[in-house]
Amino acid sequence: MFFFNRTGESIATTIGEQPRPIMAANLDALVTDAPLPYIQQRGRISQVEAPVAPKASAGEDPRSHGAQVVPQ
């Protein structure tokens, strides 16, 4: 689950089932623009861009890497 502030910026995330009292406290804090009581702050993250894979040429099947073996 992602928590967003009023401007749409992601301010926290959580994974897995959360107990009702914890969710209620976090949602109440969001409504009043207070810090979320049960979410740790996120650290800095790097802006990593995924490398762009080269495009396959026409007729080339990306699953054909085993086709290089020639039966004898």
Kinemage of the C-alpha trace (Angstrom):
@kinemage 1
@onewidth
@group {chain A} dominant
@subgroup {mainchain}
@vectorlist {calphas} color= white
{ca met a 1} P 0.000 0.000 0.000
{ca phe a 2} L 1.231 3.480 -0.810
{ca phe a 3} L 0.417 6.562 1.258
{ca phe a 4} L 0.227 9.877 -0.613
{ca asn a 5} L 0.090 13.415 0.741
{ca arg a 6} L -2.366 16.041 -0.505
{ca thr a 7} L -0.122 16.954 -3.441
{ca gly a 8} L 0.081 13.350 -4.642
{ca glu a 9} L 3.650 12.709 -3.462
{ca ser a 10} L 4.288 9.220 -2.093
{ca ile a 11} L 5.250 9.634 1.560
{ca ala a 12} L 5.269 6.023 2.757
{ca thr a 13} L 4.681 2.428 1.768
{ca thr a 14} L 3.719 -0.692 3.623
{ca ile a 15} L 3.737 -4.351 2.666
{ca gly a 16} L 1.435 -7.056 3.954
{ca glu a 17} L -1.592 -7.090 6.192
{ca gln a 18} L -1.777 -4.218 8.664
{ca pro a 19} L -3.777 -4.346 11.902
{ca arg a 20} L -6.905 -2.190 11.858
{ca pro a 21} L -5.740 0.166 14.694
{ca ile a 22} L -2.473 0.898 12.872
{ca met a 23} L -4.225 1.590 9.559
{ca ala a 24} L -6.780 3.791 11.325
{ca ala a 25} L -4.039 5.818 13.041
{ca asn a 26} L -2.145 6.288 9.760
{ca leu a 27} L -5.315 7.318 7.894
{ca asp a 28} L -6.289 9.756 10.654
{ca ala a 29} L -2.812 11.301 10.400
{ca leu a 30} L -3.173 11.657 6.617
{ca val a 31} L -6.483 13.485 7.003
{ca thr a 32} L -4.953 16.011 9.407
{ca asp a 33} L -1.611 16.356 7.549
{ca ala a 34} L 0.202 14.930 10.581
{ca pro a 35} L 3.208 12.594 10.342
{ca leu a 36} L 2.227 8.951 9.987
{ca pro a 37} L 2.738 7.363 13.413
{ca tyr a 38} L 3.476 3.824 12.230
{ca ile a 39} L 5.568 4.402 9.123
{ca gln a 40} L 9.324 4.895 9.143
{ca gln a 41} L 10.702 7.634 6.943
{ca arg a 42} L 12.244 6.576 3.678
{ca gly a 43} L 15.916 7.172 3.079
{ca arg a 44} L 17.343 8.757 -0.010
{ca ile a 45} L 17.046 6.762 -3.172
{ca ser a 46} L 19.118 6.962 -6.314
{ca gln a 47} L 17.670 7.759 -9.698
{ca val a 48} L 18.771 4.692 -11.619
{ca glu a 49} L 17.611 4.254 -15.165
{ca ala a 50} L 17.242 0.763 -16.562
{ca pro a 51} L 19.416 0.070 -19.589
{ca val a 52} L 17.596 -0.038 -22.893
{ca ala a 53} L 17.706 -3.451 -24.529
{ca pro a 54} L 18.555 -3.496 -28.229
{ca lys a 55} L 15.631 -4.126 -30.527
{ca ala a 56} L 15.422 -7.547 -32.124
{ca ser a 57} L 15.778 -7.615 -35.880
{ca ala a 58} L 12.889 -8.816 -38.018
{ca gly a 59} L 12.404 -12.560 -37.766
{ca glu a 60} L 14.652 -12.884 -34.714
{ca asp a 61} L 13.061 -14.736 -31.836
{ca pro a 62} L 14.489 -13.821 -28.411
{ca arg a 63} L 13.885 -17.421 -27.341
{ca ser a 64} L 16.041 -18.808 -30.158
{ca his a 65} L 19.322 -18.748 -28.236
{ca gly a 66} L 19.250 -22.562 -28.145
{ca ala a 67} L 18.980 -22.748 -31.930
{ca gln a 68} L 22.748 -22.344 -32.194
{ca val a 69} L 23.227 -26.009 -31.331
{ca val a 70} L 23.321 -28.103 -34.497
{ca pro a 71} L 22.387 -31.772 -34.078
{ca gln a 72} L 24.925 -34.202 -35.532
